[in-house]
């Protein structure tokens, strides 16, 4: 089963859970790379997957914070992801 793309938010950046590359927080699909996540790779491409949820691994970021960022996506605080999405959060 293909992993679903979740927008994973950190304190100063965000990334796509599916391909692990940086993502713009306002994008509905992973079509643009956010630079500044890890080592820049000139061959890096975003996976193009649609984001189905917004989440975080940071305990200090609440679901309300995430909803403020993306009111259109289901928001899950750290550790609160439903079982079918859990394997997708990295
Ligand atoms: Zn991606």
PDB file of the backbone (N, CA, C, O) and the ligand in Angstrom, with CONECT records:
HET     ZN  A 101       1
ATOM      1  N   UNK A   1       0.853  -1.199   0.000  1.00  0.00           N
ATOM      2  CA  UNK A   1       0.000   0.000   0.000  1.00  0.00           C
ATOM      3  C   UNK A   1       0.883   1.241   0.000  1.00  0.00           C
ATOM      4  O   UNK A   1       1.820   1.361   0.790  1.00  0.00           O
ATOM      5  N   UNK A   2       0.569   2.136  -0.883  1.00  0.00           N
ATOM      6  CA  UNK A   2       1.361   3.365  -0.963  1.00  0.00           C
ATOM      7  C   UNK A   2       1.119   4.228   0.262  1.00  0.00           C
ATOM      8  O   UNK A   2      -0.006   4.327   0.753  1.00  0.00           O
ATOM      9  N   UNK A   3       2.155   4.836   0.736  1.00  0.00           N
ATOM     10  CA  UNK A   3       2.003   5.731   1.866  1.00  0.00           C
ATOM     11  C   UNK A   3       1.287   6.989   1.432  1.00  0.00           C
ATOM     12  O   UNK A   3       1.526   7.512   0.344  1.00  0.00           O
ATOM     13  N   UNK A   4       0.401   7.472   2.299  1.00  0.00           N
ATOM     14  CA  UNK A   4      -0.290   8.725   2.002  1.00  0.00           C
ATOM     15  C   UNK A   4       0.611   9.889   2.374  1.00  0.00           C
ATOM     16  O   UNK A   4       1.441   9.791   3.278  1.00  0.00           O
ATOM     17  N   UNK A   5       0.433  10.985   1.664  1.00  0.00           N
ATOM     18  CA  UNK A   5       1.245  12.161   1.946  1.00  0.00           C
ATOM     19  C   UNK A   5       0.588  12.995   3.046  1.00  0.00           C
ATOM     20  O   UNK A   5      -0.557  13.428   2.917  1.00  0.00           O
ATOM     21  N   UNK A   6       1.324  13.208   4.110  1.00  0.00           N
ATOM     22  CA  UNK A   6       0.869  14.071   5.191  1.00  0.00           C
ATOM     23  C   UNK A   6       1.851  15.230   5.284  1.00  0.00           C
ATOM     24  O   UNK A   6       3.063  15.042   5.187  1.00  0.00           O
ATOM     25  N   UNK A   7       1.323  16.405   5.470  1.00  0.00           N
ATOM     26  CA  UNK A   7       2.148  17.579   5.656  1.00  0.00           C
ATOM     27  C   UNK A   7       2.645  17.565   7.100  1.00  0.00           C
ATOM     28  O   UNK A   7       1.865  17.768   8.030  1.00  0.00           O
ATOM     29  N   UNK A   8       3.943  17.327   7.284  1.00  0.00           N
ATOM     30  CA  UNK A   8       4.501  17.236   8.620  1.00  0.00           C
ATOM     31  C   UNK A   8       5.161  18.575   8.978  1.00  0.00           C
ATOM     32  O   UNK A   8       6.107  19.015   8.325  1.00  0.00           O
ATOM     33  N   UNK A   9       4.640  19.201  10.022  1.00  0.00           N
ATOM     34  CA  UNK A   9       5.084  20.540  10.391  1.00  0.00           C
ATOM     35  C   UNK A   9       6.085  20.452  11.538  1.00  0.00           C
ATOM     36  O   UNK A   9       5.865  19.737  12.516  1.00  0.00           O
ATOM     37  N   UNK A  10       7.179  21.182  11.407  1.00  0.00           N
ATOM     38  CA  UNK A  10       8.142  21.313  12.492  1.00  0.00           C
ATOM     39  C   UNK A  10       8.160  22.788  12.900  1.00  0.00           C
ATOM     40  O   UNK A  10       7.412  23.593  12.344  1.00  0.00           O
ATOM     41  N   UNK A  11       9.009  23.146  13.864  1.00  0.00           N
ATOM     42  CA  UNK A  11       8.967  24.531  14.347  1.00  0.00           C
ATOM     43  C   UNK A  11       9.177  25.553  13.241  1.00  0.00           C
ATOM     44  O   UNK A  11       8.482  26.568  13.194  1.00  0.00           O
ATOM     45  N   UNK A  12      10.112  25.300  12.367  1.00  0.00           N
ATOM     46  CA  UNK A  12      10.448  26.324  11.381  1.00  0.00           C
ATOM     47  C   UNK A  12      10.307  25.856   9.951  1.00  0.00           C
ATOM     48  O   UNK A  12      10.621  26.599   9.021  1.00  0.00           O
ATOM     49  N   UNK A  13       9.840  24.634   9.762  1.00  0.00           N
ATOM     50  CA  UNK A  13       9.797  24.111   8.415  1.00  0.00           C
ATOM     51  C   UNK A  13       8.698  23.056   8.311  1.00  0.00           C
ATOM     52  O   UNK A  13       8.064  22.726   9.314  1.00  0.00           O
ATOM     53  N   UNK A  14       8.472  22.537   7.140  1.00  0.00           N
ATOM     54  CA  UNK A  14       7.480  21.478   6.959  1.00  0.00           C
ATOM     55  C   UNK A  14       7.947  20.580   5.834  1.00  0.00           C
ATOM     56  O   UNK A  14       8.691  20.997   4.946  1.00  0.00           O
ATOM     57  N   UNK A  15       7.488  19.316   5.891  1.00  0.00           N
ATOM     58  CA  UNK A  15       7.914  18.383   4.859  1.00  0.00           C
ATOM     59  C   UNK A  15       6.803  17.417   4.542  1.00  0.00           C
ATOM     60  O   UNK A  15       5.808  17.317   5.260  1.00  0.00           O
ATOM     61  N   UNK A  16       6.998  16.703   3.442  1.00  0.00           N
ATOM     62  CA  UNK A  16       6.052  15.703   2.976  1.00  0.00           C
ATOM     63  C   UNK A  16       6.427  14.361   3.604  1.00  0.00           C
ATOM     64  O   UNK A  16       7.585  13.945   3.553  1.00  0.00           O
ATOM     65  N   UNK A  17       5.428  13.681   4.201  1.00  0.00           N
ATOM     66  CA  UNK A  17       5.743  12.415   4.865  1.00  0.00           C
ATOM     67  C   UNK A  17       5.985  11.298   3.859  1.00  0.00           C
ATOM     68  O   UNK A  17       6.620  10.296   4.185  1.00  0.00           O
ATOM     69  N   UNK A  18       5.489  11.461   2.652  1.00  0.00           N
ATOM     70  CA  UNK A  18       5.590  10.383   1.671  1.00  0.00           C
ATOM     71  C   UNK A  18       7.013  10.269   1.126  1.00  0.00           C
ATOM     72  O   UNK A  18       7.598   9.186   1.114  1.00  0.00           O
ATOM     73  N   UNK A  19       7.566  11.403   0.674  1.00  0.00           N
ATOM     74  CA  UNK A  19       8.908  11.351   0.084  1.00  0.00           C
ATOM     75  C   UNK A  19       9.956  11.940   1.014  1.00  0.00           C
ATOM     76  O   UNK A  19      11.153  11.823   0.752  1.00  0.00           O
ATOM     77  N   UNK A  20       9.518  12.575   2.101  1.00  0.00           N
ATOM     78  CA  UNK A  20      10.462  13.088   3.086  1.00  0.00           C
ATOM     79  C   UNK A  20      11.129  14.389   2.704  1.00  0.00           C
ATOM     80  O   UNK A  20      12.042  14.842   3.395  1.00  0.00           O
ATOM     81  N   UNK A  21      10.690  15.002   1.612  1.00  0.00           N
ATOM     82  CA  UNK A  21      11.325  16.246   1.177  1.00  0.00           C
ATOM     83  C   UNK A  21      10.503  17.449   1.639  1.00  0.00           C
ATOM     84  O   UNK A  21       9.320  17.328   1.956  1.00  0.00           O
ATOM     85  N   UNK A  22      11.151  18.597   1.668  1.00  0.00           N
ATOM     86  CA  UNK A  22      10.510  19.810   2.139  1.00  0.00           C
ATOM     87  C   UNK A  22       9.299  20.174   1.310  1.00  0.00           C
ATOM     88  O   UNK A  22       9.291  19.988   0.093  1.00  0.00           O
ATOM     89  N   UNK A  23       8.261  20.700   1.977  1.00  0.00           N
ATOM     90  CA  UNK A  23       7.017  21.050   1.295  1.00  0.00           C
ATOM     91  C   UNK A  23       6.537  22.418   1.755  1.00  0.00           C
ATOM     92  O   UNK A  23       6.747  22.806   2.904  1.00  0.00           O
ATOM     93  N   UNK A  24       5.891  23.143   0.851  1.00  0.00           N
ATOM     94  CA  UNK A  24       5.286  24.418   1.220  1.00  0.00           C
ATOM     95  C   UNK A  24       3.978  24.155   1.942  1.00  0.00           C
ATOM     96  O   UNK A  24       3.150  23.369   1.480  1.00  0.00           O
ATOM     97  N   UNK A  25       3.797  24.811   3.068  1.00  0.00           N
ATOM     98  CA  UNK A  25       2.676  24.504   3.949  1.00  0.00           C
ATOM     99  C   UNK A  25       1.331  24.837   3.306  1.00  0.00           C
ATOM    100  O   UNK A  25       0.311  24.271   3.699  1.00  0.00           O
ATOM    101  N   UNK A  26       1.307  25.730   2.342  1.00  0.00           N
ATOM    102  CA  UNK A  26       0.031  26.145   1.747  1.00  0.00           C
ATOM    103  C   UNK A  26      -0.349  25.321   0.530  1.00  0.00           C
ATOM    104  O   UNK A  26      -1.422  25.532  -0.034  1.00  0.00           O
ATOM    105  N   UNK A  27       0.498  24.384   0.106  1.00  0.00           N
ATOM    106  CA  UNK A  27       0.220  23.629  -1.116  1.00  0.00           C
ATOM    107  C   UNK A  27      -0.733  22.456  -0.865  1.00  0.00           C
ATOM    108  O   UNK A  27      -0.647  21.791   0.167  1.00  0.00           O
ATOM    109  N   UNK A  28      -1.640  22.208  -1.816  1.00  0.00           N
ATOM    110  CA  UNK A  28      -2.556  21.068  -1.671  1.00  0.00           C
ATOM    111  C   UNK A  28      -1.902  19.782  -2.140  1.00  0.00           C
ATOM    112  O   UNK A  28      -2.238  18.703  -1.652  1.00  0.00           O
ATOM    113  N   UNK A  29      -0.978  19.880  -3.075  1.00  0.00           N
ATOM    114  CA  UNK A  29      -0.244  18.728  -3.579  1.00  0.00           C
ATOM    115  C   UNK A  29       1.244  19.011  -3.430  1.00  0.00           C
ATOM    116  O   UNK A  29       1.665  20.167  -3.404  1.00  0.00           O
ATOM    117  N   UNK A  30       2.044  17.939  -3.333  1.00  0.00           N
ATOM    118  CA  UNK A  30       3.486  18.155  -3.186  1.00  0.00           C
ATOM    119  C   UNK A  30       4.120  18.379  -4.549  1.00  0.00           C
ATOM    120  O   UNK A  30       4.744  17.484  -5.121  1.00  0.00           O
ATOM    121  N   UNK A  31       3.946  19.592  -5.054  1.00  0.00           N
ATOM    122  CA  UNK A  31       4.466  19.910  -6.382  1.00  0.00           C
ATOM    123  C   UNK A  31       5.642  20.872  -6.338  1.00  0.00           C
ATOM    124  O   UNK A  31       6.282  21.132  -7.357  1.00  0.00           O
ATOM    125  N   UNK A  32       5.924  21.407  -5.134  1.00  0.00           N
ATOM    126  CA  UNK A  32       7.062  22.316  -5.007  1.00  0.00           C
ATOM    127  C   UNK A  32       7.908  21.871  -3.828  1.00  0.00           C
ATOM    128  O   UNK A  32       7.382  21.427  -2.807  1.00  0.00           O
ATOM    129  N   UNK A  33       9.214  21.990  -3.970  1.00  0.00           N
ATOM    130  CA  UNK A  33      10.109  21.671  -2.869  1.00  0.00           C
ATOM    131  C   UNK A  33      10.386  22.918  -2.054  1.00  0.00           C
ATOM    132  O   UNK A  33      10.644  23.992  -2.597  1.00  0.00           O
ATOM    133  N   UNK A  34      10.328  22.757  -0.744  1.00  0.00           N
ATOM    134  CA  UNK A  34      10.750  23.825   0.142  1.00  0.00           C
ATOM    135  C   UNK A  34      12.235  23.632   0.392  1.00  0.00           C
ATOM    136  O   UNK A  34      12.650  22.609   0.937  1.00  0.00           O
ATOM    137  N   UNK A  35      13.025  24.595   0.001  1.00  0.00           N
ATOM    138  CA  UNK A  35      14.457  24.447   0.199  1.00  0.00           C
ATOM    139  C   UNK A  35      14.784  24.676   1.674  1.00  0.00           C
ATOM    140  O   UNK A  35      13.992  25.263   2.411  1.00  0.00           O
ATOM    141  N   UNK A  36      15.924  24.219   2.082  1.00  0.00           N
ATOM    142  CA  UNK A  36      16.338  24.426   3.462  1.00  0.00           C
ATOM    143  C   UNK A  36      16.052  23.245   4.360  1.00  0.00           C
ATOM    144  O   UNK A  36      16.329  23.302   5.558  1.00  0.00           O
ATOM    145  N   UNK A  37      15.497  22.163   3.803  1.00  0.00           N
ATOM    146  CA  UNK A  37      15.302  20.945   4.586  1.00  0.00           C
ATOM    147  C   UNK A  37      16.427  19.981   4.236  1.00  0.00           C
ATOM    148  O   UNK A  37      16.456  19.428   3.137  1.00  0.00           O
ATOM    149  N   UNK A  38      17.343  19.781   5.161  1.00  0.00           N
ATOM    150  CA  UNK A  38      18.452  18.862   4.928  1.00  0.00           C
ATOM    151  C   UNK A  38      19.406  19.398   3.878  1.00  0.00           C
ATOM    152  O   UNK A  38      19.472  20.603   3.638  1.00  0.00           O
ATOM    153  N   UNK A  39      20.135  18.502   3.262  1.00  0.00           N
ATOM    154  CA  UNK A  39      21.133  18.874   2.271  1.00  0.00           C
ATOM    155  C   UNK A  39      20.450  19.111   0.929  1.00  0.00           C
ATOM    156  O   UNK A  39      19.719  18.245   0.450  1.00  0.00           O
ATOM    157  N   UNK A  40      20.679  20.272   0.316  1.00  0.00           N
ATOM    158  CA  UNK A  40      20.058  20.510  -0.994  1.00  0.00           C
ATOM    159  C   UNK A  40      20.545  19.504  -2.028  1.00  0.00           C
ATOM    160  O   UNK A  40      21.746  19.278  -2.178  1.00  0.00           O
ATOM    161  N   UNK A  41      19.601  18.908  -2.732  1.00  0.00           N
ATOM    162  CA  UNK A  41      19.925  17.926  -3.760  1.00  0.00           C
ATOM    163  C   UNK A  41      19.410  18.463  -5.093  1.00  0.00           C
ATOM    164  O   UNK A  41      18.202  18.623  -5.267  1.00  0.00           O
ATOM    165  N   UNK A  42      20.315  18.744  -6.040  1.00  0.00           N
ATOM    166  CA  UNK A  42      19.879  19.344  -7.317  1.00  0.00           C
ATOM    167  C   UNK A  42      18.947  18.434  -8.102  1.00  0.00           C
ATOM    168  O   UNK A  42      18.201  18.918  -8.953  1.00  0.00           O
ATOM    169  N   UNK A  43      18.967  17.127  -7.841  1.00  0.00           N
ATOM    170  CA  UNK A  43      18.101  16.193  -8.558  1.00  0.00           C
ATOM    171  C   UNK A  43      16.798  15.912  -7.821  1.00  0.00           C
ATOM    172  O   UNK A  43      15.973  15.131  -8.295  1.00  0.00           O
ATOM    173  N   UNK A  44      16.609  16.542  -6.666  1.00  0.00           N
ATOM    174  CA  UNK A  44      15.423  16.253  -5.863  1.00  0.00           C
ATOM    175  C   UNK A  44      14.161  16.733  -6.573  1.00  0.00           C
ATOM    176  O   UNK A  44      14.122  17.828  -7.135  1.00  0.00           O
ATOM    177  N   UNK A  45      13.136  15.896  -6.536  1.00  0.00           N
ATOM    178  CA  UNK A  45      11.830  16.252  -7.113  1.00  0.00           C
ATOM    179  C   UNK A  45      10.753  15.953  -6.075  1.00  0.00           C
ATOM    180  O   UNK A  45      10.830  14.948  -5.369  1.00  0.00           O
ATOM    181  N   UNK A  46       9.751  16.825  -5.981  1.00  0.00           N
ATOM    182  CA  UNK A  46       8.634  16.509  -5.090  1.00  0.00           C
ATOM    183  C   UNK A  46       7.823  15.357  -5.679  1.00  0.00           C
ATOM    184  O   UNK A  46       7.815  15.167  -6.895  1.00  0.00           O
ATOM    185  N   UNK A  47       7.137  14.581  -4.825  1.00  0.00           N
ATOM    186  CA  UNK A  47       6.460  13.367  -5.297  1.00  0.00           C
ATOM    187  C   UNK A  47       5.131  13.666  -5.986  1.00  0.00           C
ATOM    188  O   UNK A  47       4.598  12.802  -6.683  1.00  0.00           O
ATOM    189  N   UNK A  48       4.579  14.885  -5.805  1.00  0.00           N
ATOM    190  CA  UNK A  48       3.340  15.252  -6.490  1.00  0.00           C
ATOM    191  C   UNK A  48       2.076  14.754  -5.816  1.00  0.00           C
ATOM    192  O   UNK A  48       0.973  15.043  -6.280  1.00  0.00           O
ATOM    193  N   UNK A  49       2.219  14.016  -4.735  1.00  0.00           N
ATOM    194  CA  UNK A  49       1.066  13.432  -4.047  1.00  0.00           C
ATOM    195  C   UNK A  49       0.220  14.520  -3.378  1.00  0.00           C
ATOM    196  O   UNK A  49       0.727  15.570  -2.982  1.00  0.00           O
ATOM    197  N   UNK A  50      -1.094  14.237  -3.261  1.00  0.00           N
ATOM    198  CA  UNK A  50      -1.990  15.158  -2.576  1.00  0.00           C
ATOM    199  C   UNK A  50      -1.848  14.974  -1.064  1.00  0.00           C
ATOM    200  O   UNK A  50      -1.777  13.846  -0.576  1.00  0.00           O
ATOM    201  N   UNK A  51      -1.806  16.086  -0.327  1.00  0.00           N
ATOM    202  CA  UNK A  51      -1.748  15.997   1.128  1.00  0.00           C
ATOM    203  C   UNK A  51      -3.143  15.696   1.680  1.00  0.00           C
ATOM    204  O   UNK A  51      -4.101  16.405   1.373  1.00  0.00           O
ATOM    205  N   UNK A  52      -3.255  14.637   2.499  1.00  0.00           N
ATOM    206  CA  UNK A  52      -4.550  14.228   3.034  1.00  0.00           C
ATOM    207  C   UNK A  52      -4.752  14.691   4.468  1.00  0.00           C
ATOM    208  O   UNK A  52      -5.865  14.622   4.989  1.00  0.00           O
ATOM    209  N   UNK A  53      -3.683  15.165   5.115  1.00  0.00           N
ATOM    210  CA  UNK A  53      -3.798  15.594   6.509  1.00  0.00           C
ATOM    211  C   UNK A  53      -2.598  16.455   6.845  1.00  0.00           C
ATOM    212  O   UNK A  53      -1.614  16.498   6.107  1.00  0.00           O
ATOM    213  N   UNK A  54      -2.698  17.144   7.981  1.00  0.00           N
ATOM    214  CA  UNK A  54      -1.561  17.914   8.476  1.00  0.00           C
ATOM    215  C   UNK A  54      -1.264  17.423   9.888  1.00  0.00           C
ATOM    216  O   UNK A  54      -2.170  17.255  10.705  1.00  0.00           O
ATOM    217  N   UNK A  55       0.016  17.196  10.160  1.00  0.00           N
ATOM    218  CA  UNK A  55       0.390  16.684  11.472  1.00  0.00           C
ATOM    219  C   UNK A  55       1.784  17.176  11.821  1.00  0.00           C
ATOM    220  O   UNK A  55       2.373  17.982  11.100  1.00  0.00           O
ATOM    221  N   UNK A  56       2.300  16.686  12.927  1.00  0.00           N
ATOM    222  CA  UNK A  56       3.584  17.136  13.426  1.00  0.00           C
ATOM    223  C   UNK A  56       4.179  16.058  14.310  1.00  0.00           C
ATOM    224  O   UNK A  56       3.459  15.191  14.804  1.00  0.00           O
ATOM    225  N   UNK A  57       5.472  16.104  14.512  1.00  0.00           N
ATOM    226  CA  UNK A  57       6.108  15.232  15.504  1.00  0.00           C
ATOM    227  C   UNK A  57       6.458  16.027  16.753  1.00  0.00           C
ATOM    228  O   UNK A  57       6.964  15.467  17.725  1.00  0.00           O
ATOM    229  N   UNK A  58       6.192  17.328  16.731  1.00  0.00           N
ATOM    230  CA  UNK A  58       6.507  18.219  17.857  1.00  0.00           C
ATOM    231  C   UNK A  58       5.392  18.186  18.881  1.00  0.00           C
ATOM    232  O   UNK A  58       4.234  18.428  18.542  1.00  0.00           O
ATOM    233  N   UNK A  59       5.718  17.893  20.120  1.00  0.00           N
ATOM    234  CA  UNK A  59       4.690  17.847  21.158  1.00  0.00           C
ATOM    235  C   UNK A  59       4.136  19.236  21.461  1.00  0.00           C
ATOM    236  O   UNK A  59       3.012  19.358  21.947  1.00  0.00           O
ATOM    237  N   UNK A  60       4.909  20.282  21.182  1.00  0.00           N
ATOM    238  CA  UNK A  60       4.456  21.630  21.495  1.00  0.00           C
ATOM    239  C   UNK A  60       3.464  22.209  20.498  1.00  0.00           C
ATOM    240  O   UNK A  60       2.885  23.267  20.747  1.00  0.00           O
ATOM    241  N   UNK A  61       3.259  21.534  19.378  1.00  0.00           N
ATOM    242  CA  UNK A  61       2.344  22.038  18.354  1.00  0.00           C
ATOM    243  C   UNK A  61       1.004  21.320  18.507  1.00  0.00           C
ATOM    244  O   UNK A  61       0.945  20.093  18.433  1.00  0.00           O
ATOM    245  N   UNK A  62      -0.066  22.081  18.719  1.00  0.00           N
ATOM    246  CA  UNK A  62      -1.378  21.473  18.952  1.00  0.00           C
ATOM    247  C   UNK A  62      -2.154  21.334  17.640  1.00  0.00           C
ATOM    248  O   UNK A  62      -1.797  21.924  16.621  1.00  0.00           O
ATOM    249  N   UNK A  63      -3.228  20.536  17.694  1.00  0.00           N
ATOM    250  CA  UNK A  63      -4.104  20.382  16.527  1.00  0.00           C
ATOM    251  C   UNK A  63      -4.703  21.732  16.142  1.00  0.00           C
ATOM    252  O   UNK A  63      -4.926  22.000  14.961  1.00  0.00           O
ATOM    253  N   UNK A  64      -4.965  22.587  17.140  1.00  0.00           N
ATOM    254  CA  UNK A  64      -5.508  23.924  16.847  1.00  0.00           C
ATOM    255  C   UNK A  64      -4.498  24.741  16.048  1.00  0.00           C
ATOM    256  O   UNK A  64      -4.865  25.429  15.095  1.00  0.00           O
ATOM    257  N   UNK A  65      -3.226  24.665  16.434  1.00  0.00           N
ATOM    258  CA  UNK A  65      -2.184  25.365  15.674  1.00  0.00           C
ATOM    259  C   UNK A  65      -2.193  24.906  14.223  1.00  0.00           C
ATOM    260  O   UNK A  65      -2.096  25.715  13.301  1.00  0.00           O
ATOM    261  N   UNK A  66      -2.311  23.587  14.036  1.00  0.00           N
ATOM    262  CA  UNK A  66      -2.274  23.025  12.682  1.00  0.00           C
ATOM    263  C   UNK A  66      -3.505  23.438  11.886  1.00  0.00           C
ATOM    264  O   UNK A  66      -3.417  23.720  10.691  1.00  0.00           O
ATOM    265  N   UNK A  67      -4.661  23.470  12.563  1.00  0.00           N
ATOM    266  CA  UNK A  67      -5.890  23.894  11.885  1.00  0.00           C
ATOM    267  C   UNK A  67      -5.808  25.346  11.437  1.00  0.00           C
ATOM    268  O   UNK A  67      -6.343  25.716  10.391  1.00  0.00           O
ATOM    269  N   UNK A  68      -5.123  26.176  12.251  1.00  0.00           N
ATOM    270  CA  UNK A  68      -4.930  27.575  11.850  1.00  0.00           C
ATOM    271  C   UNK A  68      -4.111  27.661  10.570  1.00  0.00           C
ATOM    272  O   UNK A  68      -4.343  28.531   9.731  1.00  0.00           O
ATOM    273  N   UNK A  69      -3.147  26.747  10.426  1.00  0.00           N
ATOM    274  CA  UNK A  69      -2.292  26.759   9.244  1.00  0.00           C
ATOM    275  C   UNK A  69      -3.053  26.267   8.018  1.00  0.00           C
ATOM    276  O   UNK A  69      -2.948  26.858   6.943  1.00  0.00           O
ATOM    277  N   UNK A  70      -3.822  25.181   8.177  1.00  0.00           N
ATOM    278  CA  UNK A  70      -4.532  24.568   7.058  1.00  0.00           C
ATOM    279  C   UNK A  70      -5.943  24.163   7.476  1.00  0.00           C
ATOM    280  O   UNK A  70      -6.184  23.005   7.816  1.00  0.00           O
ATOM    281  N   UNK A  71      -6.881  25.123   7.452  1.00  0.00           N
ATOM    282  CA  UNK A  71      -8.257  24.809   7.866  1.00  0.00           C
ATOM    283  C   UNK A  71      -8.923  23.751   6.984  1.00  0.00           C
ATOM    284  O   UNK A  71      -9.926  23.163   7.388  1.00  0.00           O
ATOM    285  N   UNK A  72      -8.394  23.504   5.805  1.00  0.00           N
ATOM    286  CA  UNK A  72      -9.022  22.577   4.863  1.00  0.00           C
ATOM    287  C   UNK A  72      -8.606  21.126   5.085  1.00  0.00           C
ATOM    288  O   UNK A  72      -9.193  20.223   4.487  1.00  0.00           O
ATOM    289  N   UNK A  73      -7.614  20.885   5.924  1.00  0.00           N
ATOM    290  CA  UNK A  73      -7.122  19.523   6.130  1.00  0.00           C
ATOM    291  C   UNK A  73      -7.417  19.041   7.542  1.00  0.00           C
ATOM    292  O   UNK A  73      -7.413  19.842   8.478  1.00  0.00           O
ATOM    293  N   UNK A  74      -7.679  17.725   7.718  1.00  0.00           N
ATOM    294  CA  UNK A  74      -7.771  17.193   9.077  1.00  0.00           C
ATOM    295  C   UNK A  74      -6.427  17.366   9.788  1.00  0.00           C
ATOM    296  O   UNK A  74      -5.376  17.089   9.208  1.00  0.00           O
ATOM    297  N   UNK A  75      -6.459  17.818  11.028  1.00  0.00           N
ATOM    298  CA  UNK A  75      -5.236  18.127  11.776  1.00  0.00           C
ATOM    299  C   UNK A  75      -5.069  17.171  12.945  1.00  0.00           C
ATOM    300  O   UNK A  75      -6.020  16.909  13.681  1.00  0.00           O
ATOM    301  N   UNK A  76      -3.861  16.651  13.114  1.00  0.00           N
ATOM    302  CA  UNK A  76      -3.581  15.708  14.193  1.00  0.00           C
ATOM    303  C   UNK A  76      -2.324  16.129  14.924  1.00  0.00           C
ATOM    304  O   UNK A  76      -1.271  16.303  14.310  1.00  0.00           O
ATOM    305  N   UNK A  77      -2.430  16.295  16.240  1.00  0.00           N
ATOM    306  CA  UNK A  77      -1.255  16.604  17.050  1.00  0.00           C
ATOM    307  C   UNK A  77      -0.335  15.384  17.094  1.00  0.00           C
ATOM    308  O   UNK A  77      -0.718  14.293  16.672  1.00  0.00           O
ATOM    309  N   UNK A  78       0.874  15.578  17.605  1.00  0.00           N
ATOM    310  CA  UNK A  78       1.843  14.484  17.668  1.00  0.00           C
ATOM    311  C   UNK A  78       1.254  13.287  18.405  1.00  0.00           C
ATOM    312  O   UNK A  78       0.748  13.430  19.518  1.00  0.00           O
ATOM    313  N   UNK A  79       1.317  12.113  17.792  1.00  0.00           N
ATOM    314  CA  UNK A  79       0.824  10.889  18.414  1.00  0.00           C
ATOM    315  C   UNK A  79      -0.665  10.649  18.242  1.00  0.00           C
ATOM    316  O   UNK A  79      -1.166   9.603  18.657  1.00  0.00           O
ATOM    317  N   UNK A  80      -1.386  11.589  17.643  1.00  0.00           N
ATOM    318  CA  UNK A  80      -2.843  11.468  17.513  1.00  0.00           C
ATOM    319  C   UNK A  80      -3.311  11.000  16.139  1.00  0.00           C
ATOM    320  O   UNK A  80      -4.510  11.003  15.863  1.00  0.00           O
ATOM    321  N   UNK A  81      -2.393  10.605  15.287  1.00  0.00           N
ATOM    322  CA  UNK A  81      -2.791  10.183  13.937  1.00  0.00           C
ATOM    323  C   UNK A  81      -3.648   8.929  14.001  1.00  0.00           C
ATOM    324  O   UNK A  81      -3.360   8.024  14.784  1.00  0.00           O
ATOM    325  N   UNK A  82      -4.707   8.862  13.183  1.00  0.00           N
ATOM    326  CA  UNK A  82      -5.486   7.632  13.110  1.00  0.00           C
ATOM    327  C   UNK A  82      -4.621   6.489  12.571  1.00  0.00           C
ATOM    328  O   UNK A  82      -3.616   6.713  11.896  1.00  0.00           O
ATOM    329  N   UNK A  83      -5.036   5.265  12.885  1.00  0.00           N
ATOM    330  CA  UNK A  83      -4.209   4.094  12.570  1.00  0.00           C
ATOM    331  C   UNK A  83      -3.858   3.991  11.083  1.00  0.00           C
ATOM    332  O   UNK A  83      -2.754   3.581  10.725  1.00  0.00           O
ATOM    333  N   UNK A  84      -4.810   4.368  10.220  1.00  0.00           N
ATOM    334  CA  UNK A  84      -4.533   4.199   8.794  1.00  0.00           C
ATOM    335  C   UNK A  84      -3.526   5.216   8.268  1.00  0.00           C
ATOM    336  O   UNK A  84      -3.014   5.065   7.159  1.00  0.00           O
ATOM    337  N   UNK A  85      -3.239   6.245   9.051  1.00  0.00           N
ATOM    338  CA  UNK A  85      -2.256   7.237   8.625  1.00  0.00           C
ATOM    339  C   UNK A  85      -0.940   7.100   9.388  1.00  0.00           C
ATOM    340  O   UNK A  85       0.069   7.697   9.011  1.00  0.00           O
ATOM    341  N   UNK A  86      -0.956   6.325  10.442  1.00  0.00           N
ATOM    342  CA  UNK A  86       0.206   6.278  11.329  1.00  0.00           C
ATOM    343  C   UNK A  86       1.495   5.888  10.612  1.00  0.00           C
ATOM    344  O   UNK A  86       2.549   6.488  10.826  1.00  0.00           O
ATOM    345  N   UNK A  87       1.391   4.872   9.759  1.00  0.00           N
ATOM    346  CA  UNK A  87       2.586   4.426   9.064  1.00  0.00           C
ATOM    347  C   UNK A  87       3.124   5.442   8.074  1.00  0.00           C
ATOM    348  O   UNK A  87       4.230   5.284   7.557  1.00  0.00           O
ATOM    349  N   UNK A  88       2.348   6.487   7.807  1.00  0.00           N
ATOM    350  CA  UNK A  88       2.761   7.482   6.824  1.00  0.00           C
ATOM    351  C   UNK A  88       3.514   8.644   7.451  1.00  0.00           C
ATOM    352  O   UNK A  88       4.143   9.431   6.742  1.00  0.00           O
ATOM    353  N   UNK A  89       3.457   8.760   8.761  1.00  0.00           N
ATOM    354  CA  UNK A  89       4.057   9.925   9.414  1.00  0.00           C
ATOM    355  C   UNK A  89       5.508   9.670   9.758  1.00  0.00           C
ATOM    356  O   UNK A  89       5.805   8.885  10.658  1.00  0.00           O
ATOM    357  N   UNK A  90       6.396  10.309   9.068  1.00  0.00           N
ATOM    358  CA  UNK A  90       7.814  10.246   9.419  1.00  0.00           C
ATOM    359  C   UNK A  90       8.397  11.620   9.266  1.00  0.00           C
ATOM    360  O   UNK A  90       9.588  11.817   9.508  1.00  0.00           O
TER     361      UNK A  90
HETATM  362 ZN    ZN A 101       6.310  14.396  -1.377  1.00  0.00          ZN
END
